[in-house]
Amino acid sequence: MATLQDLAERLDRLLLRHQELERTNALLQAQLGSVSSERDSLKSRLTAARSRIDALLERLPANNGSGEGGGE
């Protein structure tokens, strides 16, 4: 059977581990917030780039397939 001293030492180790896990969790939460913000920014930039590409595609002349202006 565990002695009172053994239990106290085990409790101290558990408390230390709990504190380490709390610090790790806080760091991971901060990292998640940063990465989520970066993801949102990249999604916004992607949407803007797609809009610009769509606008450029609209400005291209239609290709009717007749072969005119084929670079000959």
Order of alpha helices (4+ residues) and beta strands (2+ residues): alpha
